Amino acid sequence: MAKSVASKDKIMESIGGQAVIEGVMLRRKDSYSVAVRNPKGKIITTKHKIKDYRKGLLSVFKYPFFRGMYAMYEMLDIGMKTLIYSSNIATDEKDEKLTPLQLFWVVLTSVAFAIGLFVVVPYILTVLTGVKEHTNPIIFNLIDAAIKVIFFVAYVAIIGMMPDIKRVFQYHGAEHMTVHCHESTKKVTPQNCLSFTTIHPRCGSSFIMITIVISIIVFSLLPLVFIYWYPALFELNIWIQKTILGLLRIVILPIVMGISYEVLKLAGKYPDNPVMQLVSLPGMWLQKLTTSRPDKKQVEVAIAALNKLL
């Protein structure tokens, strides 16, 4: 295994990433790399520049809150590309490989499924509890958030039992260990990486939990806005009310994510701050489900991604 080419001036640079099929993607501000172990055991790496489209009218997405929305777009774009790459590398030649169009439909249906299961269904179940959204918005959204958490944790726990998903979670752990080692003063080697935890405060798992907390606040304001601007809404049939409010939750979800992104950045910037530690705690707990301890070979793949990136 080649030594990491990380230098001292790069140690504090923010690096993130994700697990892919039999590999790891790592990224920084201007580029990303992918390392995948093929069926023959060889680690294949690639690196790409990240094109920034935030120019002209889109330059607003460089500023706080808006940049979180752009980050979500980038994450989906890079995530889809790296999944295509990793699935093709990790697939035997005799097997059929996924085309970009096929993977696009997989991602699209997955997003629709996620919105349905973790946004629409919890909202409907909360309505059925009988708690009035416009008279008790905080209690209503606390119930809604609790159902979301239960659904999400149960979903992750169930899919985590699948062998293929468990390997993805192991690569997720390898990604975190390698980033931790890179951010420390230690040389990035498999042995050193394995001495670190699989939990990282900047993980997307933490982002999900922060988003749920922020949604309690933002969604609690929705009925109050209608009470002030359009009180006639609450005189309509209850299912018409809930359809309108439910669709608005989906529409303003990017705003919630934009706020959550800023909170996540603060948590990563001030990891020793007691308030930020409290904010990060639910996401850290969730990572105990979304990451697993990797073996040496999986860490080698994550290190190869880091070396390629740097």
C-alpha positions, 0 to 999 in steps of 0.5 A, spaced: 500 500 500 502 506 497 503 511 503 498 517 503 501 523 500 497 528 505 502 534 507 501 538 513 498 544 509 492 539 507 491 536 514 486 541 516 482 541 509 475 539 510 474 532 506 468 528 506 465 523 502 461 516 502 461 509 501 460 506 494 459 499 491 465 496 493 469 502 494 469 509 497 468 516 494 472 522 497 471 529 495 474 536 497 472 543 494 474 542 487 475 535 486 473 528 488 476 521 487 473 514 487 477 508 489 473 501 488 476 494 488 474 490 482 472 482 482 480 480 481 482 484 487 485 490 484 484 497 486 481 502 481 481 509 482 479 515 478 479 523 480 475 528 477 474 536 477 468 539 480 464 544 476 462 550 479 455 552 476 454 558 481 455 564 476 451 570 474 444 569 477 446 562 481 451 566 485 446 566 490 448 559 492 455 561 494 452 564 500 449 561 507 443 557 507 443 557 500 449 553 499 446 548 503 441 547 497 446 547 492 450 542 496 444 537 496 444 538 488 452 536 488 451 530 492 446 527 488 450 529 482 456 526 484 453 520 488 449 518 482 456 518 477 460 515 483 455 509 483 455 508 476 462 508 476 463 503 482 457 498 480 461 498 473 468 496 476 465 492 481 461 488 476 463 481 473 464 482 466 459 476 464 454 480 468 450 486 465 452 493 467 447 499 469 447 504 464 446 511 466 439 512 464 437 505 468 441 508 475 437 515 474 431 511 474 433 507 480 435 514 484 429 517 482 424 512 485 429 511 491 428 519 492 420 518 491 420 512 496 424 516 501 419 522 501 413 517 501 416 513 507 419 518 511 415 525 509 408 523 507 406 517 511 409 520 518 405 526 516 398 522 515 399 518 521 400 524 525 394 527 522 390 521 525 392 522 532 387 527 532 392 533 534 390 539 531 396 542 527 394 549 527 392 549 534 398 545 537 403 546 532 409 544 536 406 538 539 404 536 532 411 536 529 414 533 535 409 527 534 411 527 526 418 527 528 418 522 533 415 517 527 420 519 522 425 517 527 422 511 528 421 509 521 428 511 519 432 507 525 427 501 523 429 502 516 436 502 517 437 497 522 433 492 517 437 493 511 443 493 515 442 486 516 443 485 508 450 482 506 451 487 501 448 493 505 453 491 511 459 491 506 457 498 504 456 500 511 463 497 512 466 502 507 462 507 510 466 506 516 473 505 512 471 512 509 470 515 516 477 512 519 481 514 513 478 522 514 480 521 521 487 519 520 488 524 515 485 530 520 490 527 525 498 528 526 498 520 524 501 517 517 495 515 513 496 507 513 491 501 514 494 500 521 493 507 524 486 508 520 483 502 524 485 505 531 480 511 529 472 511 530 467 509 525 463 515 527 464 522 524 461 529 526 460 531 519 457 525 516 450 525 512 447 521 518 448 527 522 445 531 517 439 527 517 438 527 524 439 535 524 434 536 518 429 532 523 430 537 528 430 543 524 424 541 521 420 541 527 421 548 528 420 550 521 414 546 520 411 549 526 411 555 523 407 553 517 400 553 520 401 560 524 403 563 517 396 561 514 393 563 520 395 570 519 395 570 511 390 565 509 385 563 515 380 560 511 384 554 509 382 551 516 375 552 514 376 547 508 375 539 508 381 537 513 384 532 507 384 538 503 388 542 508 393 537 510 394 536 502 396 543 501 400 543 508 403 536 506 405 539 499 408 545 502 412 541 507 415 538 501 416 544 497 420 548 503 424 541 504 430 545 501 430 551 505 430 546 511 436 542 508 439 549 507 439 551 515 441 544 517 447 544 512 449 551 516 448 547 523 452 541 520 458 546 518 458 549 525 458 542 528 464 540 524 468 547 525 467 547 533 467 539 535 469 541 542 463 546 543 458 543 548 452 546 544 455 543 538 456 536 541 449 536 543 446 538 536 451 532 533 449 527 538 443 524 535 447 523 528 453 520 532 448 515 535 445 513 528 452 512 525 452 506 530 447 503 525 450 506 518 457 504 519 460 498 521 468 496 523 471 495 516 477 490 515 484 492 512 482 491 505 477 495 505 481 501 509 486 500 503 481 502 498 479 508 502 486 510 503 487 509 495 481 514 494 485 519 499 491 518 495 488 519 489 484 526 491 490 529 494 
